[in-house]
Amino acid sequence: MLSLLGKRVPLSLKIFLTAFAVVDDIGGILVIAVFYSSHVAYGYLLVAALLFVLLYFIGKHGATNKLFFLIIGVIIWYLFLQSGIHSTIAGVLFAFIIPAKPQLHVGKYIERIRRIINTFPTMEGNSIVLTNEQIAKLKQVESASDRVISPLQSLEDNLHGAVNYIILPLFAFVNAGVVFSGGGEVMGKVSIAVALGLLCGKFLGIYFFTWLAIKSRLTPMPEGMNWKNIAGVSLLGGIGFTVSLFIANLSFGSTYPILLNQAKFGVLSGTVLAGALGYIVLYLVLPKKK
């Protein structure tokens, strides 16, 4: 929605929206952990905890192999799934232990690459076969390139396409279906409550706590932001999809299909209303020029 407003949106507002969207999802996952975990099998959790500690120390000692982290991450996810604690928690914890600091600073990397280029053996004519010395130099470049990007950032970059174009569309396809079959199965108290929670609850929560943080001098008002555009972006906070549908499925599942249908409709209608109102407010209050 912000992208539709182009360069009229100040950078600080984009950062603010991104930050509270991340925190909001983490909050939703914590709700899942606390209220939707079944009987806990501590044996699985103990093994998962040992793997977490092992990965932490391996990362601290300079490990950068992304495949290694990915395989261990899948094992930890499976252990959480078997333990009774919702496996989404494994993903949040796993992100905290993947090294976020590169082994090689970008300035030193550039210096190293220049040295390698300056000492690179010359090619003989139009030969397409590399010598052992040339292969060794190219492997030095490859090794340095792997070390200048942190494993966390590299994994995020590698998974970005799969998440956006496969995982999220598949999730939406499986979970977002609303059955319009009459009999009051779409509109009901649950759909109204969920829609109001997204539209009013999110707006009041984001706006009020931002006001509280600024008025208590915990933080200054960021440059380019004011109470009018904060109101608009707080409305956009009511756009809920993945985590909202996830919690709806955990709450009602196959036990209460009518209530699940109402909850899904509430998520979709609340999202549309929040997005539309947020866009209208921001369109009116943002400056007409960059």
C-alpha positions, -999 to +999 in steps of 0.1 A: +000+000+000+029+024+008+044+017-026+013+030-043+020+064-028+055+064-043+081+090-032+056+109-011+062+084+017+092+095+040+118+068+046+112+070+084+076+059+078+087+029+057+111+018+085+084+023+111+060+001+092+086-026+086+097-027+122+062-030+138+052-056+111+081-078+122+074-073+159+037-080+153+044-113+136+068-123+164+040-114+189+015-136+170+040-165+171+044-161+208+006-163+212+008-196+193+036-208+216+018-199+248-019-208+240-017-234+213+010-258+224-002-293+234+014-315+261+051-309+260+075-338+254+107-325+271+130-351+256+126-336+221+130-301+236+162-312+253+177-325+221+166-293+202+182-271+230+215-290+227+214-285+189+207-248+194+237-245+218+259-265+193+249-242+164+255-211+185+291-220+194+298-233+158+286-200+145+307-181+170+338-199+158+333-188+122+311-214+105+296-201+073+282-232+056+246-223+049+236-259+040+249-271+074+227-245+092+197-253+070+199-291+076+202-286+114+174-261+112+151-287+096+160-312+123+152-286+151+119-278+134+110-315+134+120-319+171+097-289+180+069-304+160+072-337+180+076-319+213+041-304+213+054-268+212+044-252+179+071-256+154+069-220+142+088-211+174+118-230+161+121-206+132+121-176+154+148-190+177+168-204+148+171-169+133+188-157+165+216-182+163+226-179+126+257-157+125+247-122+113+282-108+113+304-115+082+339-130+087+355-105+063+349-068+062+339-054+028+369-031+027+394-059+034+375-080+008+380-054-019+417-051-010+421-089-012+403-092-045+426-065-060+457-084-048+443-116-064+436-098-097+470-082-098+487-116-093+463-136-115+483-157-140+479-146-176+460-166-201+478-182-230+463-171-262+426-182-267+429-212-243+397-221-225+414-245-201+425-229-168+458-238-152+460-251-117+473-217-106+444-198-121+419-222-105+435-217-072+432-179-075+396-181-085+389-203-055+405-177-033+380-152-048+351-176-042+362-182-006+365-144+001+331-138-014+315-163+009+331-148+039+320-112+032+283-121+033+270-133+067+252-167+067+220-150+080+219-124+052+229-150+026+202-174+037+176-147+037+186-137+002+186-172-011+151-181+005+135-148-005+123-160-039+110-193-026+092-178+003+075-150-018+066-171-049+061-206-035+055-208+002+033-178+008+011-184-023+008-220-013-002-211+022-027-186+010-042-212-014-046-238+013-058-216+042-077-186+028-107-204+013-141-190+025-172-210+017-202-189+008-229-215+015-257-194+031-272-201+065-252-174+082-219-193+079-199-163+067-212-134+087-214-139+125-200-128+158-166-143+151-162-126+117-172-092+132-149-097+162-119-106+140-125-077+116-128-052+144-097-066+161-077-060+129-092-027+121-097-010+155-075-031+178-043-029+157-049+008+150-054+017+187-025-005+198+001+009+174-010+045+176-014+046+214+020+029+222+037+052+197+022+082+214+032+068+248+068+062+237+072+098+223+053+116+251+074+097+277+106+108+258+116+072+253+122+082+216+118+114+196+094+118+168+113+105+137+120+130+110+093+131+083+067+115+106+038+133+124+006+122+141-014+123+109+007+099+089+013+077+120-025+073+121-025+062+085+003+037+088-013+024+121-044+016+100-022-003+076-011-024+106-046-040+105-036-058+073-034-093+087-031-125+066-006-153+073-004-153+111-041-143+114-052-172+093-028-195+110-042-187+145-078-190+131-070-225+119-054-234+153-084-220+172-112-237+153-097-262+129-120-290+117-138-290+151-158-258+144-159-254+106-186-227+107-166-205+131-134-211+111-152-199+080-164-168+099-129-161+112-114-164+077-140-140+064-132-116+092-095-117+084-101-110+048-127-082+053-107-066+081-076-066+059-094-050+030-110-023+052-077-016+070-058-014+037-083+009+021-087+033+050-050+034+056-043+043+020-070+070+020-057+086+052-021+086+039-031+099+005-048+129+022-021+137+048+012+130+030+028+159+011+018+161-026+055+161-036+086+142-024 
